[in-house]
Amino acid sequence: MNSPELYLRYQELQSYVAWTDDDARLVASLADLVGPHLSPIIDDFYEEISRHPHAAKVITGGAAQIARLKGTLNHWIRDLFTGRYDAEFVAVRWRVGWRHVEVGLDQVYTNVALSRIRMGLLRVIHENWQGDADSLMAASRSLNKLLDLDLAVIEDAYQAEHMQRQQRVERLASIGQVAGGVAHELRNPLNVVKTSVYFLIHARNPTVEKTREHLARIERHVDLADGVITALSNFAKLPVPDARPFSVESCVREALERNPVEAPIAVVLEFPASLPHVSADWNQIQIVLGNLIRNARDAMAQAPNARLTISATEVDHAVEIAVIDNGVGIAQKELARITEPLYTTKTKGLGLGLAIARAILDKNQGTLRVTSELGQGSRFAITLPATPIDPGDEPR
């Protein structure tokens, strides 16, 4: 977050706690009272840290580092009482939270450390106050507001930096998983290609039929490898949807043409005449429907009386498209994970189809819900925003 954004956020937080110019003036008026008593507060702060191993572990430079840190804390506290709470002031607070993540300090120790400083400052103020009780209460209240704002900024920075680092770790882990999945998925077709090439190079007087068989094997497995690469490319970078109104029935029928379902699987289509169009990216929804159709087809490979039903209904200003099979079904414990990247219940496959489908639907303001029962089949229901029918907008 850059400095102007930080300052705007800080101003929002100031508004939230009803911070005013009077608060700034009251805190600044405490500077001369607090200044002579900072050394004991700072010494106490680091003595307490030394008694807690989880907090003390970040101090690795001995007495020299503690001396530097005491100087930094002294400046940090004195800045509280300047009355100037500008962008530079906020940036310093933000860097405190960022630094705590960098050194591996648990955020909970930041909270209790600031509480200890707060108690020390309030004790000094109460012990040395020369004015009336009402003024003391007002000054203490303003200081507490300022310290709460400091803690909010530090926690905000801590959480933002911690999340960024966690995301980097997760991305690296995902890269490792993807690399392993890609290696597995590409190795099989490449081995087939290799054996066929070996045969074509070394076979003596192979028949025309045998040569064609191996060339066909090479072509088929090159297509398989290309499919893996395409799936990864689709998942890694989905373009911004080109949302336009279109007929659900037309889209489903084209998806079936691209992904044919052959006998003995029966196909049943149910689309009411009054069904509104949906607004989404036709080509991206083709990818979603293609994945669901192929999954249903694979799930019914061994099913008796296999039947694929695709229906659509209007539900609350949206259209729900249900792809239903009576195949092997999915175990309940796996339902929550089937749209995760690289997770699959199949013996073959990279496990990206449903992850891509979910990502596409998210971008198209749609949803995906799955219900299933082992041995009975599965129902994949996608919803897309409905839009009034306008034949002039029909993309097909």
Residue pairs with C-beta under 8 A, 6 or more apart in sequence:
1 9
1 94
1 160
3 87
3 88
3 90
3 91
4 87
6 87
6 90
6 91
6 94
6 153
7 86
7 87
7 90
9 156
10 85
10 90
10 149
10 153
13 149
13 152
13 153
14 85
14 149
17 145
17 148
17 149
18 145
19 145
19 146
19 149
22 142
23 142
23 145
23 146
24 83
24 85
24 142
25 83
26 138
26 139
26 142
26 143
27 80
27 81
27 83
27 139
27 142
27 143
27 146
28 81
28 82
28 83
29 139
30 81
30 125
30 139
30 143
31 78
31 81
31 82
33 124
33 125
33 128
33 129
34 77
34 81
34 121
34 124
34 125
35 78
35 81
37 124
37 128
38 74
38 77
38 78
40 120
41 77
41 117
41 120
41 121
41 124
42 70
42 73
42 74
42 77
43 70
44 116
44 120
45 73
45 113
45 116
45 117
45 120
46 66
46 69
46 70
48 113
48 116
49 55
49 56
49 59
49 113
50 56
52 109
54 106
54 109
55 105
55 106
55 109
55 113
57 104
58 103
58 104
58 105
59 65
59 66
59 69
61 68
76 92
76 96
77 117
77 121
79 89
79 92
80 143
80 146
80 147
80 150
82 89
85 146
90 153
93 150
93 153
93 154
93 157
94 153
94 154
94 156
94 157
95 157
96 110
96 154
96 157
97 110
97 153
97 154
97 155
97 156
97 157
97 158
97 159
97 160
97 161
98 157
98 158
98 161
100 107
100 110
100 154
100 158
101 158
101 161
101 162
101 165
102 161
107 155
107 158
107 159
107 162
110 151
110 154
110 155
110 158
111 151
111 155
114 147
114 150
114 151
114 154
117 147
118 144
118 147
121 143
121 147
122 140
122 143
125 136
125 139
125 140
125 143
126 136
126 140
129 136
174 341
174 342
177 341
177 342
178 232
178 341
178 342
181 342
181 350
181 351
182 228
182 232
182 350
185 225
185 228
185 349
185 350
186 225
186 228
188 221
188 224
189 221
189 222
189 224
189 225
190 221
190 225
192 217
192 218
192 221
193 217
193 218
193 221
193 222
196 214
196 215
196 217
196 218
197 218
199 206
199 210
199 214
200 206
200 211
200 214
200 215
203 210
228 350
231 350
231 352
231 353
231 356
232 350
232 352
234 287
234 352
234 356
235 341
235 352
235 355
235 356
235 359
238 284
238 356
238 359
238 360
238 363
240 363
241 280
241 281
241 284
241 360
241 363
241 364
242 281
242 282
242 283
243 279
243 280
243 281
243 364
244 279
244 280
244 281
244 282
244 393
244 395
245 277
245 278
245 279
245 387
245 388
245 389
245 390
245 393
245 394
246 277
246 278
246 280
246 282
246 393
246 394
246 395
246 396
247 277
247 394
247 396
248 271
248 275
248 277
248 278
248 312
248 319
248 321
248 384
249 269
249 271
249 275
249 312
250 394
250 396
251 282
251 285
251 286
251 289
251 396
252 269
252 271
252 289
252 310
252 312
252 321
253 269
254 286
254 396
255 286
255 289
255 290
255 293
256 267
256 293
256 310
258 286
258 290
259 289
259 290
259 293
259 294
259 297
261 267
261 293
261 296
261 297
261 308
264 306
265 297
265 300
265 306
265 307
265 308
266 305
266 306
266 307
266 308
267 307
267 308
267 309
267 310
268 307
268 308
268 309
268 310
269 309
269 310
269 311
270 309
270 310
270 311
270 312
271 311
271 312
272 312
272 313
272 314
274 314
275 312
275 313
275 314
275 319
276 314
276 319
276 386
276 387
276 388
276 389
277 386
277 387
277 388
277 389
277 390
277 393
277 394
278 285
278 318
278 319
278 384
278 385
278 386
278 387
279 384
279 385
279 386
279 387
280 364
280 365
280 366
280 384
280 385
281 360
281 363
281 364
282 395
282 396
284 360
284 363
284 364
285 360
285 364
285 384
287 356
287 357
287 360
288 356
288 357
288 360
288 361
288 382
289 321
289 323
291 353
291 354
291 356
291 357
292 323
292 357
292 380
292 382
293 308
293 310
293 323
294 353
295 353
295 354
295 380
296 308
296 323
296 324
296 325
296 327
296 378
296 380
297 308
297 325
298 327
298 346
299 325
299 327
299 328
299 329
299 377
299 378
300 306
300 307
300 308
300 325
300 326
300 327
300 328
300 377
301 327
302 328
303 325
303 326
303 327
303 328
303 377
305 326
306 325
306 326
306 327
307 325
307 326
308 323
308 324
308 325
309 322
309 323
309 324
309 325
310 321
310 322
310 323
310 324
311 321
311 322
311 324
312 319
312 320
312 321
312 322
313 319
313 320
313 322
314 320
314 386
315 383
317 385
317 386
318 383
318 384
318 385
318 386
319 383
319 384
319 386
320 381
320 382
320 383
321 381
321 382
321 383
321 384
322 379
322 380
322 381
323 379
323 380
323 381
323 382
324 377
324 378
324 379
324 380
325 377
325 378
326 376
326 377
327 377
327 378
328 374
328 375
328 377
329 372
329 373
329 374
329 375
329 376
329 377
329 378
330 338
330 345
330 370
330 372
330 374
330 378
331 345
331 374
332 372
334 345
335 370
335 371
335 372
337 343
338 344
338 345
338 354
338 370
339 354
339 355
339 357
339 358
339 368
339 370
340 351
340 355
341 351
341 352
341 355
342 350
342 351
342 352
342 355
343 351
343 355
344 350
344 351
354 368
357 368
357 382
358 368
360 366
361 367
361 368
361 382
361 384
364 384
365 384
365 385
366 382
366 383
366 384
366 385
367 382
367 383
368 380
368 381
368 382
369 380
369 381
369 382
369 383
370 378
370 379
370 380
370 381
371 378
371 379
371 381
372 378
372 379
